[in-house]
Amino acid sequence: MTSLADRLSLPHGPEWPNRFALAPLTNTQSHDDGTLSDDEHDWLVARGRGGFGLTMTCAAYVAPAGQAWRGQLGIASDAHLPGLTRLAESLRATGTRSSVQLHHGGRRADPALSGRPNQCPWDEPDKDAVAMTTAEVHEMVADFVAAAVRAERAGFDGVEVHGAHGYLLGQFLDARHNQRTDGYGGSLDDRVRALTEVLEGIRAATGPDFQLGLRLTPEGNGITLPEGREVARRVLAGGTLDYLDMSLWDVFMRPRGAGHDGLLIEHFTDLPRHGALLGVAGRVLSASDARWCLEQGADFVSVGTAAILHHDFAAQAIADPDFRVRSRPVPRDVLRDEHVGPAFIDYLAAGWDDLVA
């Protein structure tokens, strides 16, 4: 029977020490220019020490036009390399594997930070977003590839492409709005093209030991569950991925769309994987929750809130089958002891009523 402590082999690169991954968590701790801060470094390195098999950064913007919030980590230029290199070296010293999540906000970027209209597959004046030209789509693909090469140069074990939660690559998948006629919109074959080109471009531009993951959401933001499942099926069969990270909001939830049976997780754990791994994320708050995910057929579990509350959630959940997170809300000093910096604590307090006392 699969155990949370079992090592994981991937098609490329090193084994993961166990079945736990740190979810890519927005933490608003970077400097205004996207360079790494000490607080962000210490937050991530503590999770590496805390036993996570994979430690992943927050969503890091691949181009200035893609920056979505102040304090976001950047991987858009070589000016970001010194901090990223320091982080990769520190994570490696803990024994964890490391990854940078590559991100572009698209219509959800912040034009006040970039100083330009938001990029989007379609025109959307309410979001200050203008439809990208075909040349700009090609440039966006190149930006993702260049960012992955930068992560490899910095010494990370891999990258995860952010195709979830309605950000730019997910916007291309939106059947409601993306009706482009240049080969990047309309049919599903064309709506998935930008994502496929990013994945193929990264795989071609990086070395044989570099790991490539992808985060997707299964439904919502213009994606129906049947199409979400089909996109997942295609990328797993495409030969580029080491793992697919499904962000389910809640691993125990049922599909939101009408007419679909069972649990949401079940619509993905039965897909052929062609050697890639499948991970799931969403409200995993105990060792029991994580074991349940493996029992449903997941290969690994991505952990967010539990990793904020306990820097060593992974180690504790492996050691104690009854371990679960502390009661919430928690005082600020408890979070500080878990290496959650002041900017991150303020972000959590503003966005979640039940986290910070």
Buried (B, 14 or more C-beta within 10 A) or exposed (E): EBEBBBEBEBBBBBEBBBBBBBBBBBBBBBEEEBBBBEBBBBBBBBBBBBBBBBBBBBBBBBBBBBBBBEBBBBBBBEEBBEBBBBBBEBBBEBEBBBBBBBBBBBBBBBBEBBEEBBBBBBEBEEBBBBBBEEEEBBBBBBBBBBBBBBBBBBBBBBBBBBBBBBBBBBBBBBBEBBBBEBEBBBEBEBBBBBBBBBBBBBBEBBEEEBBBBBBBBBBBBBBBBBBBBBBBBBBBBBEBBBBBBBBBBEBBBEBEBEEBEEBBBBBBBEBEBEEBBBBBBBBBBBBEBBBBBBEBBBBBBBBBBBBBBBBBBBBBBBEEEEBBBEEBBBEBEBBEEBBBBEBBBBBBBEEEEEBBE
